[in-house]
Structures are given as C-alpha cells and as structure tokens.
Amino acid sequence: MSWTAANGREITDEMIDRWRKSYEQGEFPEDGRTVGGVIMGRPPLSTDKSPAHGTPS
C-alpha cells in the first residue's frame, strides 16, 4: 500500500516499516528529513496547563 504526502512524495509500507525500526532503536532513518531542530524532552500532555516547551514563561 502507498500514500501520497502533501508535498507529493510517495510513502510506502516499506518506508514506514524502516522508519519504525530506526526510531525504535533511537536512530534517525537514513532517508529521513526534518524541517526543524530537535527539541529535547517530553511534549506536554494535553491536560498540561503549563506553557509549551521552549516558550518563555
């Protein structure tokens, strides 16, 4: 099965499986791309009323 991303890139089941395996090992996939910097830490919970990470308080 495959899907087309918003940018037109085809995403296949095989790609998702490779990404999953890499992420489970704490690695970034070889064919992966990021659009921003890495933010360390846990994202806030949906019930968390504190400001988002990286936001001045």
N, C-alpha and C positions, 0 to 999 in steps of 0.2 A: 504494500500500500504506500502511497505517497501523497503529499500535500504541497501546496504552493504557498510560500510565505508572502507577506505583504510586499517584500522587495523583489518578488519574482523567483526567488531561489526555491528549487525543489527540495523537499525534506522527505527522506525515505525512512522506513522502519529500520533499515540497517544503520543509517546515520544516528538515529535516536538510540539504538542499542549501543553503538560505540561511545556516544556521549555519556550514556548512563554508566557504562563500565568505567570510563575515565573519572567521572565525578565521584563514584563510589570509592575509588582509590585515592581521592583527594587531588586529582590531576585535572588540568585543563586540556580538553581534546585538541589534537594536532590541527584539525581543520576548523577549530572554533574561533570565533571573533567576539570581541567585546566592544561596546560603544561607550564605556566609561571606566572609571577607575574602580579598584577593588575597595569595598568598604568592609572592614573587619568587624565582626561581632554579629550578634543575633538581631534580626529585624524585629521591630516592636510587634507585640501581639495586637490583634485587632481590638482587644479590650483595654490596651495600654493607653492611658490618658496623657502620658508624658510626651514632650516634643519628640519628633522623629530624630533618629541618629544623624549626627552631623549638622543639626540645626542649633544655632545659638539659643540659649535659654534666657 
